[in-house]
Amino acid sequence: MTGRTVSRLEVFAPDGVGEIGEGTDLAHVCAPHVADGDVVVITSKVVSKAEGRVVAGDRETAIRAETVRLVARRGPTRIVENHLGLVMAAAGIDASNVAPGMLVLLPLDPDASARRIRAELLRSTGNNVAVLVSDTAGRAWRHGQTDIAIGAAGIEPMVSFEGRSDAYGNELAVTAPAVADEIAGIAEVVSGKLGGRPVTIVRGLADRVLGAGLDGPGARSLVREIGTDMFGLGSREAVATALAGTERSAFGAPASEADLEAALLECGFPVTRGPGGPWVAISPTDVRLQTLLFAYGWQARPDPGSGARRSPGVDPVTSLAPLS
């Protein structure tokens, strides 16, 4: 990956694809439109239709079946983690562009779907292309939705610039464009939601297409692990989870002592630093203290009783230590 600036892209969504049903050969659908070095973006909905992931039934029941973890709820709207590790509204289940009473579930393995279509296009046309499976998702902090890649083959989904320097000599530390998501977003602008054009060809990115037989890590590599996600729970759900003492992994690694001290002071708990770490003059069974420590990855331990460390008239003293 050179990280060069692309001077020109051609993006088009062919008309006349027609209705996709179970068993449709999606590589055959795409074949007349591809050239060597293209990136082919296919909506997850038609991949699901071709793979028989359209079901009849109650939407609420389907959402529960596809949900691994509730992230946030506001009234009837639920943001959940599904079996693919994706955090999406309603587990990514869709009831649009399908017969009334039917539901479209996400593909069982979108990366595998992309690999199969890529391999078949190479076999049938001789063209080495990358394939993305796209779906629509909302984003934290932003109104509206955009398309993202939930399946990928033949392309590195993310390019890291860590360790490189910009034109001013500043070293880049965390810059890592999610190229697959960017391409999926471009494709959606052209294909639209109601045009019946579920396949988009992006031309001009041949240098990003991996060699034949090299599929790359797939779009699953873009899914942030729960312990590294600073927004792994909704604001209300984080409070409830900490009080319940469940899903410790959602809060990530233990916070630093400085971060914990700042939080304790904000909550009105005076902190004293000792040779064994921080301590507070409050019972370890205090619910507010327990909740805060749980969220920050620390634990309370009753102080064995050094009188010199006790505040006058306050008992007991509780020492604090990070969870191992």
Secondary structure, DSSP 8 states (H G I E B T S, - for coil): ---------EEE--S------TT--HHHHHGGG--TT-EEEEEHHHHHHHTT-EEES-HHHHHHHHEEEEEEEETTEEEEEETTS-EEEGGG-B-SSS-TTEEE---S-HHHHHHHHHHHHHHHH----EEEEEEEEEETTEEEEEEEEEEEESB-S----TT-B-TTS-B-SS----HHHHHHHHHHHHH-SSSS--EEEEES-GGGB--TT---S-GGGGS--GGG-TTSS-HHHHHHHHHHT--GGGG-S---HHHHHHHHHHTT--EEEETTEEEESS-TT-HHHHHHHHHHTEEEEE----GGGS-TT----EEEEE--
